[in-house]
Amino acid sequence: MKKRSKIGIIILIILMIGLLIPQDLSMPVVGAGKSDYNSESFWYYPWGRSVTHKGVDIFAKEGAVIKSATTGLVLYAGKMAIGGKVILVLGPKWRLHYYAHLKDIDISPFSIVDKTDGIGTVGTSGNAAGKPPHLHYSILTLLPYVWKIDNDRQGWKKMFYLNPIEFIEGI
C-alpha cells in the first residue's frame, strides 16, 4: 500500500471516530432554563456588526458558573475583540463550542473538559459591555452541512452554524 493511501485511511478513521463519539449536551449556564434565553434569537437579523445572531445569549447573574456543554478539548481560552473573554472547545462530531463574554476563564488551552467542569463565569466582556450579563453560546461544525444553506442574510453560513437552542431545549 502506498504511503498516501495509508495516510488517507488514517485520516478517514480519525474523522469517523470523531463522528461516532456521542454528543450528550447540557445547559452551559448552571441554573439557567428556558426563561433565561430567547428561543427565537438564533439567526436573528439585524444583529450589529455580525449582521445575524449566530448563537444564543443565556442571561444570568454576573459570576454565574459556566460548565462545558460537552466533553472536549479546549482549543482556545483568552480574549477576542468582539467576544471578550472566550473559550473554544472541540467536541464530538467535529463541532466547535464557542463561549463568549465571560467574566472569568477557569480553564487553560489544551485541557480536556467534560460536562462537570466549570470553565468560566458569566460576564459582560467584549461587545457585551454595558449590557446585561450573559453567555453567548454557539456551535459550529467543521464538516459543512451544505443542505442547511438558504436565502436568509448570510444563509450560506448556516452550513457551519448549528442552532444551539435545538440542543439545549431538550435538556
N, C-alpha and C positions, 0 to 999 in steps of 0.2 A: 504494500500500500504506500502511495506517495505521501510525502510529508504534508502537503496541502490538504489532502483528503483526511488525514488524521486530525489536523487542526480543525478542519470543518466539522468533523464528527464530535470533537471535544466541545466546540462552541455550541453545537446543536444540543448536546447532552446538558450543558450548563443552562441554556435557555429553557429546556424542558423541565429541568429540576426547579428553576425559579417559578415557572408557571404552575407546577404541581403543588407547591407549598400552599397550604390553606391560608386564606386571608381572613382571619377572625378579628374584625374591627370592633373597637369600643369607643364610646364618647371620650374625646381627649380632655375635656374640662371636667374635673372632679365636681360632682354635684349638679352639673348642668342637665337640663332637659329640653323638651320641645319648646317651652315658653322662653328659652334663652337665645333663640335664633329665629330668623325669618325663613320659613321653608320655601319662599319664592325668591330668595336672594341669589341663587346660583344663576349665572349668566344674565344678571340684571344689567340693563342698559338705561341710561348712561351711567358710567362709573369712573369719574375722574380721568387721570392720565392713562389708566389701563383700559379705558373705553368700556369694557364689560367686567362684571364681577365674576371671577373665575374660582370661587370658593364659597365658604360660608363663614360669617362672623358669629362667633359664640360669645355672648356677653356674660360677664361675671365680675365679681368684685376684684379690684386690683390685688394681685398677690395670690389669687386662687391657683391651686396646683393644676398643672397640665401634665397628663400622663401620655405616653406614646399610645397612639390609637392601634398600633400593631407591633409585632415583633419585627426587628430590622436592624440595619447598620446605619449609624449616624454618619452621613457624608459631610455635613457642614453644620457648624454651630458658631454663629458670630453675627456680625452686623451687615446690613444692606441698606441702601438709601431709603427705598420705599417701605420695605418690610420692617425696618428697625432691627431689633434683635430677633434672629430667625434660627430655626433648626430644620434641616432637611434629612429625612430618613428614607433609605431604600428598603422597601418592604417586599412581601411576597407578590407574585405576579408581575414583577419588574415595575412596581409602582413607587413613585416618589411621594412622600407625605411631607407637606410644607406647612410649618407652624410659624406665624409671624406676629409681630407687635408685642413680643414678650417683655416683661419687666426684668426677669432674671432667666439666665440659661444655667441649668444644673447638670449638664451632660457635656462630654467632650467629643470631638470628632473621632470617628473610627471605633466608637463604643458600640457594643451590641445592646439593644434595648428590647424590652418586652412590655406588655400592657400594664405591668405592675410598677414600672419605673417612672418616677417623677422626672420630667425632663426640663421643666421650667415653670414660670408663673405668668399669669395673665397680666398684661400691661397696656401701655399706650405708646410704644416706641415707633419710630419711623413716621409715616404719614398719618398715623392714628393719634398723634399728639394733639391734645385739646378735645378729643372725642371720648366717649365712654369707654372704659377698659373692655377689651375683648381679645379673643384669639381668632386670627384669620387662619382657616384650615383649608388647604387644597390638596387634591390628589391628582397627580399627573402620571400618565403611563408612558413608559419608554418605547413600548410597542404600539404604533399608531392604530387607532380604531377608525379606519377610513369611512366606515358606514355611518359614523356619527356626524360627519360633515353636513352642514345645512346652509341655508341662505341668511341666517342671522348675521348681525355685525360680528366680524371675526369668526364666523361659523366654521371656517377651516381649522381653527384652533381646537374645536371640540373633539378632534380625533386624539388630542393629547390630554385634555382635562376631563376628569370624571366628576360627576356630581356627588360630593361627599354627603349631602343630605340624604340621598338614597341609601347610603350605608349606615349613617348614624340614626335614622328614624326607625330602623328595625331593631334598635337596641332597647 
